[in-house]
Amino acid sequence: MITGILLSTPSRGGGSVSAILPQAFDMLRRDTSITVASPSNQVDRLFAIVGNVDRLLVAMAWVVLASSGIGILLALWNSMEQRRRQIAILRVLGCSRERVFSLVITESVLIGLIGAIAGIAVCWGGTLIIADQLQARLGIVIDPTLEASTILVVIAATMALSALAGVAPAIRAYRTSVAKNLRPIA
């Protein structure tokens, strides 16, 4: 049983396709028992569908990244509220305001780095599982790859966003009053 035939003709010097191919397609299309399709048209349609899904997934990733940045900001903000006394003790021990500011930014960046690495690991693992399932169930072989440049951009962008999210809590830590926060707790 024949399930498909690829019909092509060699192109001429200028790269133009022979005029015979469109005529052959027209002749074959007249027979209603077979389906004639141009592979390039079908691939273009597939990429039009997948391209929209790809854009949607990228948009969702940006939303997740932004909400993670807000989460880091809120977590550090609350942490600075609870650690006012510790910050005041650091200041009494000789830590400058700038040093306290940089410590909070560093903490924020480290949270972002850990999140980026965890996200890349989950992405890689999920991609391998999906590729394995596609091969096992549908026979579709996909070679999952993550380019090093993409990984570096994700890590850098996540660290930059987390540093930005840490600015407000760092300013709050910078402005922490030593005298007010070292009063005895009654």
C-alpha positions as CSV (number, residue, x, y, z in Angstrom):
1,M,0.0,0.0,0.0
2,I,1.4,3.4,-1.0
3,T,0.6,6.1,1.6
4,G,2.5,9.0,0.1
5,I,4.6,10.1,-2.9
6,L,6.9,13.0,-3.0
7,L,6.9,14.5,-6.5
8,S,9.7,16.9,-7.4
9,T,11.7,17.9,-10.5
10,P,15.3,19.2,-10.6
11,S,15.5,22.9,-10.6
12,R,17.2,24.7,-13.4
13,G,20.3,27.0,-13.1
14,G,18.4,30.0,-11.8
15,G,16.8,28.0,-9.1
16,S,13.3,28.2,-10.7
17,V,11.0,25.1,-10.5
18,S,10.1,23.4,-13.7
19,A,6.7,24.3,-15.1
20,I,5.8,20.6,-15.3
21,L,5.3,20.3,-11.5
22,P,2.3,22.6,-11.3
23,Q,0.7,20.9,-14.3
24,A,1.3,17.5,-12.6
25,F,-0.3,18.8,-9.4
26,D,-3.4,20.0,-11.4
27,M,-3.7,16.7,-13.2
28,L,-3.5,14.7,-9.9
29,R,-6.0,17.0,-8.1
30,R,-8.7,16.1,-10.6
31,D,-8.6,12.6,-9.3
32,T,-10.8,12.7,-6.2
33,S,-9.5,9.4,-4.7
34,I,-6.1,11.0,-3.8
35,T,-5.1,14.1,-1.9
36,V,-2.5,16.4,-3.4
37,A,-0.7,18.7,-1.0
38,S,2.3,21.0,-1.4
39,P,4.7,20.2,1.5
40,S,5.9,23.8,1.8
41,N,2.3,25.1,2.1
42,Q,1.5,22.5,4.8
43,V,4.7,23.3,6.7
44,D,3.8,27.0,6.5
45,R,0.4,26.3,7.9
46,L,1.8,24.2,10.7
47,F,4.3,26.9,11.6
48,A,1.6,29.5,11.6
49,I,-0.3,27.5,14.2
50,V,2.7,26.6,16.3
51,G,4.1,30.1,16.0
52,N,1.0,31.5,17.7
53,V,1.3,28.9,20.5
54,D,5.0,29.8,20.8
55,R,4.2,33.5,21.3
56,L,1.5,32.6,23.9
57,L,4.0,30.5,25.8
58,V,6.6,33.3,25.7
59,A,4.1,35.8,27.0
60,M,3.1,33.4,29.8
61,A,6.8,33.1,30.7
62,W,7.1,36.9,30.9
63,V,4.0,37.0,33.2
64,V,5.5,34.3,35.4
65,L,8.8,36.1,35.6
66,A,7.2,39.4,36.5
67,S,5.0,37.8,39.2
68,S,8.2,36.1,40.5
69,G,9.9,39.5,40.7
70,I,6.9,40.9,42.7
71,G,7.0,37.9,44.9
72,I,10.7,38.5,45.6
73,L,10.0,42.1,46.4
74,L,7.2,41.3,48.8
75,A,9.2,38.5,50.5
76,L,12.2,40.7,51.0
77,W,10.1,43.7,52.1
78,N,8.5,41.5,54.9
79,S,11.9,40.1,55.7
80,M,13.3,43.6,56.2
81,E,10.4,44.3,58.6
82,Q,11.2,41.3,60.7
83,R,15.0,41.8,60.6
84,R,15.1,45.5,61.6
85,R,16.8,44.6,64.8
86,Q,19.4,42.4,63.1
87,I,20.1,45.2,60.6
88,A,20.5,47.7,63.5
89,I,23.0,45.3,65.2
90,L,25.0,45.0,61.9
91,R,25.1,48.8,61.8
92,V,26.4,49.0,65.4
93,L,29.1,46.4,64.6
94,G,30.4,48.7,61.9
95,C,28.4,47.8,58.8
96,S,27.8,50.9,56.7
97,R,24.4,51.8,55.2
98,E,25.8,51.1,51.7
99,R,27.0,47.6,52.9
100,V,23.5,46.8,54.3
101,F,22.0,48.0,51.0
102,S,24.4,45.7,49.0
103,L,23.7,42.8,51.3
104,V,20.0,43.0,50.6
105,I,20.6,43.3,46.8
106,T,23.0,40.3,46.9
107,E,20.3,38.3,48.8
108,S,17.8,39.2,46.1
109,V,20.1,38.3,43.3
110,L,20.9,34.9,44.9
111,I,17.2,34.2,45.2
112,G,16.8,35.0,41.5
113,L,19.8,32.8,40.6
114,I,18.5,29.9,42.5
115,G,15.1,30.4,40.9
116,A,16.6,30.6,37.4
117,I,18.6,27.4,37.9
118,A,15.6,25.6,39.3
119,G,13.4,26.8,36.4
120,I,15.9,25.7,33.8
121,A,16.2,22.3,35.5
122,V,12.4,21.9,35.5
123,C,12.3,23.0,31.8
124,W,15.0,20.6,30.8
125,G,13.4,17.7,32.7
126,G,9.9,18.5,31.3
127,T,11.3,18.7,27.8
128,L,12.9,15.3,28.1
129,I,9.8,13.7,29.5
130,I,7.6,15.2,26.8
131,A,10.0,14.2,24.0
132,D,10.1,10.6,25.5
133,Q,6.3,10.4,25.6
134,L,6.0,11.8,22.0
135,Q,8.4,9.1,20.8
136,A,6.7,6.3,22.8
137,R,3.1,7.2,22.0
138,L,3.2,8.8,18.6
139,G,6.6,7.8,17.1
140,I,7.6,11.5,16.8
141,V,11.3,11.9,17.5
142,I,12.3,15.3,18.9
143,D,15.8,16.2,20.0
144,P,15.3,18.5,22.9
145,T,18.0,21.1,23.1
146,L,18.5,24.3,25.2
147,E,21.1,26.6,23.7
148,A,23.8,27.9,26.0
149,S,23.1,31.5,24.9
150,T,19.4,31.1,25.8
151,I,20.2,29.7,29.2
152,L,22.6,32.6,29.9
153,V,20.1,35.2,28.8
154,V,17.4,33.6,31.1
155,I,19.8,33.5,34.1
156,A,21.0,37.1,33.4
157,A,17.4,38.4,33.0
158,T,16.2,36.7,36.1
159,M,19.1,38.0,38.2
160,A,18.6,41.5,36.8
161,L,14.9,41.4,37.6
162,S,15.5,40.1,41.1
163,A,18.1,42.8,41.7
164,L,15.5,45.4,40.6
165,A,12.9,43.7,42.9
166,G,15.4,44.0,45.8
167,V,15.9,47.8,45.5
168,A,12.9,48.8,47.5
169,P,13.6,46.4,50.4
170,A,17.3,47.5,50.3
171,I,16.3,51.1,50.6
172,R,14.2,50.2,53.6
173,A,17.1,48.4,55.2
174,Y,19.4,51.4,54.3
175,R,17.0,53.7,56.2
176,T,16.7,51.5,59.3
177,S,17.2,53.5,62.4
178,V,19.8,52.0,64.8
179,A,18.6,53.8,67.9
180,K,14.9,53.0,67.3
181,N,15.5,49.3,66.6
182,L,17.9,48.6,69.4
183,R,15.5,49.5,72.2
184,P,15.0,46.7,74.7
185,I,12.1,44.4,73.8
186,A,9.7,44.4,76.7
